[in-house]
Amino acid sequence: MRNSRLFRAVEATAVLLFLVQAVRVLFSVLFGLIYDAIFSETLALSTLGLIMLFVIAAFLTPLAAPRRSRRVPLLVTALVAALARIPLTINLPAIRLWSSILIVGAAGVYAVTLLRERPRVFPTSLLLAFAADQSLRAAGDTFDVGLRDWWLPVQALLSLATCVVAWLAFSRSQDESPAEEGIGIAGGLAVGALLFLETSLLGFPNGLARWSGVNYTVIAPLLMAITLLPLMPGVRRTMAPLLGGLGLFFLALAGLVAGKQAGGAIAALGLLLAQFLVLIPLLDVVGPRRSGRTGLALALGMVLFLVLNFALAFTFTYPYTILAFRGMGLHVFLIAAAVACLPALRLSTSQPVSSNQHPATWTWLSAALVVLLATVFAWPPTLNLKETGPIRVGTYNIHYGYNTSWQLNLEAQARTIEESGADIVVLQEVDACRITSYGVDDALWLARRLGMQEVYGPALEGLSGIALLTRFPIAEADTRLLTSQLEQTSIVHARMTVGDRPLDGYGVWMGLEPEERARQLDDALAYIGAASPAVFGGDFNSTPDSPIYALIQAAGFDDPFIVGGFDPAPTSPAIEPDERIDFVWARGLDVRDGQVLDSLASDHRMVVVELALP
């Protein structure tokens, strides 16, 4: 019986990990499909509607969990989730779409059945799944190694092992009377809200680092420790009488507010506190005499998860969807945190909390080992810096890490930058922690992959913007928002040292409307001032015959392609480009070379120029 419980716990952790990975993949693929249907109109709306019906059905499968038989459904759904996880590794949107839908559907039935069979296993296994997901992302510098091409044989072995464990759990268990425990409606909603928080912000050290401004290397192991802390012996017994339900509820919300508004160490501590406090109620989400409502409760939680994700998406896409969502990201997270903490309201300062039965020493040592691994994974690689010499400057709209076909293509983009020989690269459409781009911090990942330094310029909700990568030593760096009535954008700046001389580098992305670009360019040029020597690159969404081009020239910047007599090839779109809208401008520098690379790793082509200090 004891072995059966162990096998069931391992099986549950694996299935729930696959669920966490699948929802991240699903929303990333959906992002591309929705864009193609609504903006580029390359996908029929009827096809998108049909896909959305399958997605909604997958999240409603908790309603289909059988009430009587439980051992067989647990086995079957665990096998389906494990086997569907194998093709999820393949970097093809269509395969990932249907694999993720299958995993979500199977995991929904599995979770309800588990809550009816072994209800106390569910919260612990879900928390461990969150920690395992963090580990896989930390191992890949925010890019889940479980979704890399080379991981496919590893995943096949892990899925096979999960199938074996599921069979052992099945064969060594017996049908028992339904547990007199389960989750109520509030508990189901709390699970959905928590899943949203963990896959959109609080479970991502890169998200916490971007909001707070504290280095990712510091945040990653701390977040892992905080995530595991609720499982440590005695922690919950201490927290319940110390805070009570209301205290926990309001402190969690305060932590989120501090995380968004305060900045620095206070923001980081607030976010870590919020992570700890929203996880505490998970371990008490199971209550007596609720098994009859478990399926409905979890289905409602999954619907809430969908609603929260679309609400958050609107805070990034408000210019093209609902303008009222501008700047509402924190509000969405606060609503999610409030719902996630609902089970805590049952706690009082005098209420006893069930104790953890695991041996204390073994539990603490295991957690310490995991945190140590997170520290090793997060440790930055050696930088490949450059002190002097010719200055190769590039601009690259990386399309949130995707190519035109919506394959996550960061490795190919890194190779493009590498092959260009660029010492300074300004990047546009750079996500730092969004479920619609796999939760990867594009700038951090590219910087570590290339051995470069990065300066991030947040624009939308602090989690999407622009960036500057450089091999030259950085003397100072800053960023500023530009006037934006539609999509918020910013300008990023780094003052670098080339030899013993300063060089100012600026990067920008400009809006889609002419009036918007004019306002933004006024702000940008005022910010740049008379800085010289300087480079100014980005996606200007303006062609050489536009007023924007003329105004930049009037500010004393040269177009290296025109000055040097190089072919000013179009840069957008990457496939059969017909517009030149990506530029690197130079002021106070000699022009040596200029080229537009033919790489199709993004939906724009990379521009690179070679310059020299006079």
PLY file of the C-alpha trace (Angstrom):
ply
format ascii 1.0
element vertex 614
property float x
property float y
property float z
element edge 613
property int vertex1
property int vertex2
end_header
0.00 0.00 0.00
2.82 2.37 0.87
4.53 1.70 -2.48
1.21 2.27 -4.23
0.94 5.71 -2.63
4.49 6.57 -3.64
3.88 5.51 -7.24
0.65 7.50 -7.29
2.42 10.61 -6.01
5.18 10.31 -8.65
2.60 9.69 -11.37
0.54 12.70 -10.25
3.55 15.01 -10.20
4.52 13.94 -13.72
1.02 14.35 -15.16
0.56 17.77 -13.54
4.00 18.86 -14.79
2.94 17.87 -18.29
-0.23 19.94 -17.77
1.76 23.03 -16.73
4.01 22.69 -19.77
1.06 22.03 -22.07
-0.91 25.14 -21.12
2.17 27.28 -21.74
2.64 25.69 -25.16
-1.07 25.90 -25.96
-1.32 29.64 -25.37
1.89 30.24 -27.31
0.50 28.39 -30.34
-2.90 30.08 -29.99
-1.18 33.47 -30.06
0.09 32.75 -33.57
-3.22 31.30 -34.75
-5.22 34.29 -33.49
-2.75 36.69 -35.09
-2.97 34.86 -38.42
-6.78 34.84 -38.33
-7.38 38.43 -37.22
-4.40 40.48 -38.41
-2.69 38.74 -41.33
-5.91 36.95 -42.39
-4.04 33.82 -43.46
-6.23 31.56 -41.32
-9.99 31.36 -41.74
-11.99 32.60 -38.76
-14.12 29.46 -38.99
-10.99 27.33 -38.55
-9.92 29.39 -35.55
-13.42 29.05 -34.10
-13.30 25.27 -34.45
-9.90 25.14 -32.76
-11.19 27.28 -29.90
-14.09 24.86 -29.40
-11.57 22.02 -28.97
-9.57 24.17 -26.54
-12.63 24.99 -24.44
-13.70 21.35 -24.48
-10.25 20.31 -23.23
-10.53 22.66 -20.26
-14.02 21.35 -19.47
-13.02 17.67 -19.32
-13.12 17.68 -15.50
-16.90 17.48 -15.97
-16.45 14.16 -17.78
-14.50 12.40 -15.02
-16.30 9.17 -14.03
-17.65 9.03 -10.48
-17.58 5.28 -9.84
-14.55 3.72 -11.51
-11.33 5.49 -10.58
-8.33 3.16 -10.94
-8.80 2.61 -14.68
-9.43 6.30 -15.54
-6.33 7.26 -13.56
-4.26 4.76 -15.53
-5.70 5.66 -18.94
-5.46 9.45 -18.53
-1.94 9.21 -17.10
-0.89 7.13 -20.12
-2.53 9.55 -22.56
-0.89 12.60 -20.95
2.52 10.90 -20.84
2.42 9.74 -24.45
1.01 13.04 -25.76
3.87 14.84 -24.01
6.38 13.26 -26.43
5.23 15.09 -29.61
4.81 18.29 -27.59
8.62 18.55 -27.81
8.49 18.77 -31.62
8.75 22.41 -32.70
5.86 22.42 -35.16
2.82 24.54 -34.21
0.21 22.08 -35.51
1.72 19.15 -33.60
2.10 21.22 -30.45
-1.48 22.47 -30.71
-3.11 19.05 -30.74
-0.62 17.51 -28.31
-1.27 20.26 -25.78
-5.05 20.00 -26.19
-4.82 16.25 -25.61
-2.67 16.69 -22.49
-4.97 19.36 -21.03
-8.02 17.18 -21.63
-6.45 14.05 -20.16
-4.98 15.92 -17.19
-8.37 17.46 -16.40
-10.01 14.06 -16.04
-6.95 12.76 -14.18
-6.97 15.61 -11.65
-10.64 15.15 -10.75
-10.25 11.38 -10.47
-7.17 11.82 -8.29
-9.05 14.25 -6.06
-11.74 11.61 -5.57
-9.30 8.74 -5.05
-6.35 10.34 -3.23
-7.37 13.97 -2.63
-4.39 14.87 -0.43
-1.94 13.84 -3.15
-3.19 16.52 -5.56
-2.04 19.77 -3.87
1.41 18.45 -2.98
1.93 17.02 -6.47
0.81 20.25 -8.12
3.24 22.27 -6.04
6.05 19.84 -6.92
5.05 20.15 -10.58
5.45 23.93 -10.34
8.93 23.44 -8.85
9.89 20.91 -11.54
8.73 23.31 -14.24
10.86 26.06 -12.71
13.86 23.73 -12.73
13.47 22.88 -16.42
13.23 26.55 -17.32
16.17 27.49 -15.10
18.26 24.79 -16.77
17.61 26.50 -20.11
18.09 30.13 -19.04
14.27 30.63 -19.04
13.79 28.48 -22.18
12.28 25.17 -20.99
14.83 22.51 -21.96
11.91 20.08 -22.23
10.84 21.93 -25.38
14.22 21.92 -27.12
14.76 19.66 -30.13
17.50 17.66 -28.45
15.16 16.78 -25.56
12.95 14.46 -27.66
14.71 11.16 -26.77
14.93 12.25 -23.13
11.21 12.99 -23.10
10.46 9.64 -24.69
12.29 7.93 -21.82
10.57 10.10 -19.20
7.15 9.44 -20.70
7.90 5.72 -20.79
8.97 5.85 -17.14
5.74 7.69 -16.29
3.76 4.95 -18.04
5.59 2.29 -16.00
4.95 4.16 -12.75
1.28 4.57 -13.70
0.98 0.83 -14.30
2.64 0.06 -10.97
0.29 2.48 -9.19
-2.65 0.78 -10.89
-1.56 -2.80 -10.30
-0.67 -2.30 -6.64
-3.81 -0.42 -5.66
-7.37 -1.56 -5.10
-10.75 0.04 -5.61
-11.75 1.80 -2.44
-14.76 3.75 -1.29
-14.75 7.34 -2.57
-12.85 9.70 -0.32
-15.04 11.89 1.83
-12.92 14.83 0.80
-12.60 16.97 -2.28
-12.59 20.57 -3.39
-15.53 22.94 -3.40
-16.31 25.69 -5.88
-14.00 28.16 -4.12
-11.23 25.57 -4.12
-11.64 24.85 -7.83
-11.54 28.54 -8.66
-8.46 28.91 -6.46
-6.67 26.14 -8.38
-7.44 27.84 -11.71
-6.30 31.23 -10.43
-3.11 29.75 -9.00
-2.34 27.96 -12.27
-2.68 31.33 -14.00
-0.37 33.09 -11.55
2.27 30.36 -11.77
2.27 30.25 -15.58
2.06 34.01 -16.13
4.22 35.69 -13.47
4.89 34.35 -9.98
6.40 31.04 -11.08
8.85 32.79 -13.42
12.07 34.21 -11.96
12.55 36.22 -15.15
9.15 37.86 -14.63
9.98 38.72 -11.03
13.40 40.02 -12.10
11.91 42.29 -14.78
9.24 43.70 -12.49
11.63 44.33 -9.61
14.84 45.15 -11.46
16.75 42.65 -9.29
19.18 40.39 -11.14
17.80 37.10 -12.46
20.77 35.23 -10.99
19.65 36.29 -7.51
15.91 35.81 -8.03
15.96 32.30 -9.55
17.25 30.31 -6.52
15.24 32.46 -4.10
12.04 31.75 -6.01
12.77 28.04 -6.02
13.31 28.10 -2.26
10.08 30.04 -1.71
8.14 27.65 -3.96
9.29 24.62 -1.97
8.96 26.28 1.44
5.26 25.45 2.01
6.15 21.75 1.82
8.75 22.00 4.56
7.81 20.42 7.90
6.29 22.88 10.33
6.04 25.83 7.95
2.27 25.71 7.50
1.71 25.05 11.20
3.69 28.21 11.90
2.12 30.43 9.24
-1.55 29.69 10.02
-1.57 30.96 13.61
0.81 33.77 12.73
-1.26 35.30 9.92
-4.70 33.77 9.81
-6.74 33.72 6.62
-7.36 37.46 6.28
-3.77 38.35 7.05
-2.50 35.96 4.40
-5.07 37.27 1.89
-4.16 40.95 2.24
-0.41 40.36 2.52
-0.43 38.43 -0.77
-2.16 41.33 -2.52
0.18 43.85 -0.91
3.18 41.84 -2.11
1.96 42.02 -5.70
1.36 45.77 -5.48
4.84 46.31 -4.04
6.29 44.08 -6.75
4.85 46.23 -9.51
5.19 49.68 -7.95
8.18 49.73 -5.58
11.16 48.52 -7.61
14.42 47.07 -6.32
14.76 44.81 -3.28
11.37 45.83 -1.86
9.64 44.78 -5.08
11.52 41.48 -5.17
10.64 40.71 -1.55
7.00 41.62 -2.21
6.78 39.26 -5.17
8.51 36.42 -3.32
6.14 36.95 -0.40
3.16 36.86 -2.76
4.42 33.60 -4.27
4.75 32.00 -0.85
1.36 33.19 0.35
-0.63 32.11 -2.72
0.88 28.62 -2.45
-0.05 28.14 1.21
-3.82 27.88 0.52
-3.20 25.20 -2.13
-2.17 22.74 0.56
-5.50 23.31 2.34
-7.71 23.39 -0.74
-9.03 19.89 0.00
-11.87 19.82 2.50
-14.41 17.34 3.88
-17.61 16.23 2.11
-16.90 17.96 -1.20
-16.14 15.07 -3.53
-19.51 15.41 -5.27
-18.64 18.91 -6.51
-15.02 18.27 -7.44
-15.58 17.90 -11.21
-17.67 21.05 -11.48
-15.31 22.96 -9.20
-12.21 22.12 -11.21
-13.99 22.81 -14.52
-14.95 26.27 -13.26
-11.34 26.79 -12.19
-10.11 25.93 -15.68
-12.64 28.32 -17.21
-11.36 31.03 -14.87
-7.82 30.19 -15.98
-8.87 30.79 -19.60
-10.64 34.05 -18.76
-7.68 35.41 -16.79
-5.28 34.57 -19.61
-7.37 36.34 -22.22
-7.80 39.32 -19.89
-4.03 39.53 -19.45
-3.54 39.21 -23.22
-5.81 42.24 -23.69
-3.49 44.31 -21.46
-0.76 43.75 -24.07
-2.93 43.99 -27.19
-5.32 46.73 -26.04
-4.71 48.98 -29.10
-6.14 46.22 -31.30
-8.75 44.77 -28.90
-10.17 46.66 -25.89
-8.56 50.01 -25.04
-9.93 49.90 -21.49
-7.40 47.15 -20.65
-4.42 49.50 -21.02
-2.31 49.38 -17.85
-4.60 46.81 -16.24
-2.08 43.98 -15.89
-1.62 44.43 -12.15
-5.39 44.42 -11.67
-5.67 41.06 -13.45
-2.95 39.60 -11.24
-4.61 41.00 -8.11
-7.93 39.40 -9.03
-6.15 36.08 -9.60
-4.28 36.33 -6.29
-7.48 37.17 -4.42
-9.22 34.10 -5.84
-6.17 31.88 -5.24
-6.25 32.88 -1.57
-9.96 32.11 -1.05
-9.30 28.77 0.71
-7.11 30.63 3.21
-10.11 32.57 4.48
-11.24 29.39 6.26
-8.09 29.50 8.37
-8.00 31.27 11.71
-5.13 32.11 13.99
-6.23 29.32 16.33
-7.10 26.64 13.75
-4.77 23.62 13.65
-3.25 22.75 10.31
-2.50 19.20 9.22
1.15 18.40 9.65
3.52 17.12 7.02
4.49 13.53 7.71
7.68 13.42 5.70
10.91 13.09 7.68
12.10 16.62 8.36
15.81 16.12 7.64
15.23 14.35 4.31
12.74 16.98 3.18
14.98 19.95 4.01
18.04 18.33 2.42
16.13 17.52 -0.77
14.86 21.08 -1.02
18.36 22.45 -0.41
19.72 20.30 -3.25
17.05 21.58 -5.64
17.78 25.19 -4.67
21.50 24.57 -5.18
20.79 23.24 -8.67
18.69 26.32 -9.41
21.63 28.48 -8.30
23.97 26.62 -10.64
21.51 26.86 -13.54
20.97 30.59 -12.99
24.67 31.42 -12.75
25.62 33.66 -15.69
28.06 32.38 -18.31
31.36 34.06 -19.07
30.94 37.18 -21.18
32.66 37.44 -24.54
33.49 41.14 -24.38
35.33 43.38 -26.83
37.45 46.38 -25.87
38.11 48.13 -29.17
38.25 47.71 -32.95
35.65 48.15 -35.69
32.10 48.55 -34.42
29.49 46.28 -36.00
25.97 47.40 -35.11
22.78 45.53 -35.94
19.04 45.92 -35.56
16.75 42.91 -35.42
13.01 42.64 -34.91
12.87 39.15 -33.39
9.05 38.77 -33.46
8.92 37.58 -29.83
11.29 34.74 -30.72
9.16 33.36 -33.57
9.71 33.01 -37.29
7.00 33.77 -39.84
5.42 30.33 -39.34
5.21 30.84 -35.55
7.87 28.31 -34.70
9.85 29.34 -31.63
13.14 30.13 -33.32
15.44 31.76 -30.78
18.35 29.45 -31.53
18.25 30.34 -35.24
17.98 34.02 -34.31
21.02 33.66 -32.06
22.95 32.08 -34.92
21.90 34.94 -37.20
23.29 37.49 -34.74
26.41 35.37 -34.25
27.06 35.06 -37.98
26.50 38.80 -38.50
29.48 39.53 -36.26
27.52 42.28 -34.54
29.06 43.82 -31.42
25.93 45.84 -30.65
22.39 44.70 -31.50
19.15 46.52 -30.80
16.17 44.18 -30.61
12.46 44.83 -31.04
9.36 42.81 -30.10
11.15 41.29 -27.14
9.11 39.39 -24.54
10.44 38.84 -21.04
7.77 36.64 -19.43
4.59 35.97 -21.39
2.66 32.74 -21.67
2.11 33.62 -25.35
5.85 33.22 -26.04
6.58 30.18 -23.86
7.52 32.34 -20.87
11.04 32.85 -22.26
13.00 36.01 -21.49
14.19 36.65 -25.04
16.82 39.27 -24.20
18.28 37.34 -21.29
18.37 34.09 -23.24
20.01 35.64 -26.30
22.54 37.54 -24.17
23.57 34.38 -22.33
23.64 32.32 -25.50
25.88 34.90 -27.22
28.02 35.91 -24.23
26.80 39.51 -24.44
25.46 42.06 -21.96
21.83 43.13 -22.21
19.85 46.24 -21.39
16.09 45.76 -21.38
13.57 48.48 -22.17
10.15 47.39 -20.84
7.12 48.90 -22.52
4.01 46.76 -22.00
3.27 45.69 -18.41
7.01 45.53 -17.74
7.16 42.20 -19.58
7.39 43.10 -23.27
9.49 45.73 -24.99
12.88 46.25 -26.63
16.48 45.48 -25.75
20.10 46.25 -26.53
22.86 43.63 -26.54
26.52 44.62 -26.57
30.03 43.22 -26.30
31.55 46.57 -25.32
31.81 47.51 -21.62
28.73 49.41 -20.43
29.39 52.60 -18.47
25.73 53.45 -17.90
22.33 52.37 -19.19
18.75 53.53 -18.96
15.40 53.39 -20.71
12.41 55.68 -21.11
8.81 55.32 -22.26
7.82 57.26 -25.37
4.52 59.09 -25.80
2.11 56.43 -27.07
-1.62 56.77 -27.55
-1.83 53.27 -29.03
0.74 50.54 -28.31
3.15 51.69 -25.61
6.78 51.72 -26.67
10.09 52.90 -25.29
13.68 53.79 -26.11
16.65 51.94 -24.64
20.12 53.46 -24.18
23.58 52.25 -23.23
26.75 54.30 -23.03
29.59 51.97 -23.92
33.34 52.33 -23.86
35.19 51.59 -27.10
38.89 51.79 -26.40
39.00 54.85 -24.17
36.13 56.69 -25.88
32.39 56.71 -25.14
29.80 55.51 -27.64
26.07 55.98 -27.10
23.74 53.32 -28.45
19.96 53.74 -28.73
17.26 51.29 -29.75
13.60 51.89 -30.52
10.39 50.43 -31.92
7.92 52.92 -33.34
4.15 52.67 -33.68
2.02 51.78 -36.67
0.31 55.15 -37.21
2.11 58.19 -38.74
0.96 60.61 -36.03
2.06 58.18 -33.33
5.51 57.81 -34.89
5.92 61.57 -35.15
5.26 62.03 -31.43
7.53 59.15 -30.52
10.38 60.41 -32.70
10.13 63.86 -31.09
10.51 62.21 -27.68
13.35 59.98 -28.86
15.37 62.77 -30.46
14.90 64.98 -27.40
16.13 62.12 -25.24
19.16 61.50 -27.47
20.00 65.19 -27.70
23.41 66.00 -29.12
25.03 62.70 -28.10
27.91 61.91 -30.46
29.34 59.54 -31.50
26.07 57.63 -31.39
24.13 54.86 -33.12
20.35 54.79 -33.29
18.70 51.62 -34.52
15.35 49.92 -34.61
12.15 49.10 -36.40
10.86 52.56 -37.35
7.85 51.31 -39.33
8.78 54.07 -41.79
10.26 53.91 -45.28
13.03 56.15 -46.72
10.45 58.45 -48.35
8.71 59.16 -45.02
8.87 62.29 -42.82
10.42 60.14 -40.07
13.42 59.35 -42.26
13.90 63.02 -43.11
13.63 64.13 -39.48
16.30 61.66 -38.37
18.61 62.91 -41.11
17.90 66.48 -40.03
19.03 65.55 -36.51
22.50 64.81 -37.89
22.26 61.04 -38.31
23.56 59.31 -41.44
22.08 56.31 -43.20
25.20 54.13 -43.61
23.79 52.39 -46.69
23.39 55.70 -48.53
26.63 57.26 -47.26
28.64 54.14 -48.07
26.89 53.33 -51.34
25.71 49.90 -50.19
22.57 48.17 -51.44
19.65 49.41 -49.26
17.75 46.14 -49.48
14.22 45.83 -48.05
13.94 44.33 -44.58
10.27 43.39 -44.09
8.74 40.89 -44.28
11.53 38.34 -44.06
10.03 36.26 -46.87
10.03 38.27 -50.11
10.67 41.61 -48.39
9.28 44.71 -50.06
9.76 47.47 -47.46
12.82 49.01 -45.85
11.66 49.92 -42.34
14.56 48.67 -40.16
17.53 51.03 -39.88
20.80 51.60 -38.08
21.64 55.32 -38.05
25.08 56.71 -37.20
26.28 60.11 -36.01
29.93 61.10 -35.60
31.16 57.77 -37.00
32.88 56.61 -40.19
31.00 54.10 -42.34
32.79 50.92 -43.44
30.08 48.44 -44.51
26.36 47.72 -44.54
24.30 44.65 -45.34
20.86 43.10 -44.90
21.13 39.44 -43.94
19.01 36.86 -45.75
18.14 34.88 -42.60
14.47 33.88 -42.22
14.77 33.21 -38.49
12.34 36.06 -37.70
9.61 37.85 -39.66
12.06 40.72 -40.35
15.56 40.57 -41.76
18.51 41.66 -39.68
20.39 44.82 -40.66
24.07 45.21 -39.75
26.54 48.03 -40.44
30.23 48.36 -39.70
31.39 51.68 -38.28
34.57 53.17 -36.86
35.40 56.02 -34.52
37.03 58.87 -36.48
0 1
1 2
2 3
3 4
4 5
5 6
6 7
7 8
8 9
9 10
10 11
11 12
12 13
13 14
14 15
15 16
16 17
17 18
18 19
19 20
20 21
21 22
22 23
23 24
24 25
25 26
26 27
27 28
28 29
29 30
30 31
31 32
32 33
33 34
34 35
35 36
36 37
37 38
38 39
39 40
40 41
41 42
42 43
43 44
44 45
45 46
46 47
47 48
48 49
49 50
50 51
51 52
52 53
53 54
54 55
55 56
56 57
57 58
58 59
59 60
60 61
61 62
62 63
63 64
64 65
65 66
66 67
67 68
68 69
69 70
70 71
71 72
72 73
73 74
74 75
75 76
76 77
77 78
78 79
79 80
80 81
81 82
82 83
83 84
84 85
85 86
86 87
87 88
88 89
89 90
90 91
91 92
92 93
93 94
94 95
95 96
96 97
97 98
98 99
99 100
100 101
101 102
102 103
103 104
104 105
105 106
106 107
107 108
108 109
109 110
110 111
111 112
112 113
113 114
114 115
115 116
116 117
117 118
118 119
119 120
120 121
121 122
122 123
123 124
124 125
125 126
126 127
127 128
128 129
129 130
130 131
131 132
132 133
133 134
134 135
135 136
136 137
137 138
138 139
139 140
140 141
141 142
142 143
143 144
144 145
145 146
146 147
147 148
148 149
149 150
150 151
151 152
152 153
153 154
154 155
155 156
156 157
157 158
158 159
159 160
160 161
161 162
162 163
163 164
164 165
165 166
166 167
167 168
168 169
169 170
170 171
171 172
172 173
173 174
174 175
175 176
176 177
177 178
178 179
179 180
180 181
181 182
182 183
183 184
184 185
185 186
186 187
187 188
188 189
189 190
190 191
191 192
192 193
193 194
194 195
195 196
196 197
197 198
198 199
199 200
200 201
201 202
202 203
203 204
204 205
205 206
206 207
207 208
208 209
209 210
210 211
211 212
212 213
213 214
214 215
215 216
216 217
217 218
218 219
219 220
220 221
221 222
222 223
223 224
224 225
225 226
226 227
227 228
228 229
229 230
230 231
231 232
232 233
233 234
234 235
235 236
236 237
237 238
238 239
239 240
240 241
241 242
242 243
243 244
244 245
245 246
246 247
247 248
248 249
249 250
250 251
251 252
252 253
253 254
254 255
255 256
256 257
257 258
258 259
259 260
260 261
261 262
262 263
263 264
264 265
265 266
266 267
267 268
268 269
269 270
270 271
271 272
272 273
273 274
274 275
275 276
276 277
277 278
278 279
279 280
280 281
281 282
282 283
283 284
284 285
285 286
286 287
287 288
288 289
289 290
290 291
291 292
292 293
293 294
294 295
295 296
296 297
297 298
298 299
299 300
300 301
301 302
302 303
303 304
304 305
305 306
306 307
307 308
308 309
309 310
310 311
311 312
312 313
313 314
314 315
315 316
316 317
317 318
318 319
319 320
320 321
321 322
322 323
323 324
324 325
325 326
326 327
327 328
328 329
329 330
330 331
331 332
332 333
333 334
334 335
335 336
336 337
337 338
338 339
339 340
340 341
341 342
342 343
343 344
344 345
345 346
346 347
347 348
348 349
349 350
350 351
351 352
352 353
353 354
354 355
355 356
356 357
357 358
358 359
359 360
360 361
361 362
362 363
363 364
364 365
365 366
366 367
367 368
368 369
369 370
370 371
371 372
372 373
373 374
374 375
375 376
376 377
377 378
378 379
379 380
380 381
381 382
382 383
383 384
384 385
385 386
386 387
387 388
388 389
389 390
390 391
391 392
392 393
393 394
394 395
395 396
396 397
397 398
398 399
399 400
400 401
401 402
402 403
403 404
404 405
405 406
406 407
407 408
408 409
409 410
410 411
411 412
412 413
413 414
414 415
415 416
416 417
417 418
418 419
419 420
420 421
421 422
422 423
423 424
424 425
425 426
426 427
427 428
428 429
429 430
430 431
431 432
432 433
433 434
434 435
435 436
436 437
437 438
438 439
439 440
440 441
441 442
442 443
443 444
444 445
445 446
446 447
447 448
448 449
449 450
450 451
451 452
452 453
453 454
454 455
455 456
456 457
457 458
458 459
459 460
460 461
461 462
462 463
463 464
464 465
465 466
466 467
467 468
468 469
469 470
470 471
471 472
472 473
473 474
474 475
475 476
476 477
477 478
478 479
479 480
480 481
481 482
482 483
483 484
484 485
485 486
486 487
487 488
488 489
489 490
490 491
491 492
492 493
493 494
494 495
495 496
496 497
497 498
498 499
499 500
500 501
501 502
502 503
503 504
504 505
505 506
506 507
507 508
508 509
509 510
510 511
511 512
512 513
513 514
514 515
515 516
516 517
517 518
518 519
519 520
520 521
521 522
522 523
523 524
524 525
525 526
526 527
527 528
528 529
529 530
530 531
531 532
532 533
533 534
534 535
535 536
536 537
537 538
538 539
539 540
540 541
541 542
542 543
543 544
544 545
545 546
546 547
547 548
548 549
549 550
550 551
551 552
552 553
553 554
554 555
555 556
556 557
557 558
558 559
559 560
560 561
561 562
562 563
563 564
564 565
565 566
566 567
567 568
568 569
569 570
570 571
571 572
572 573
573 574
574 575
575 576
576 577
577 578
578 579
579 580
580 581
581 582
582 583
583 584
584 585
585 586
586 587
587 588
588 589
589 590
590 591
591 592
592 593
593 594
594 595
595 596
596 597
597 598
598 599
599 600
600 601
601 602
602 603
603 604
604 605
605 606
606 607
607 608
608 609
609 610
610 611
611 612
612 613
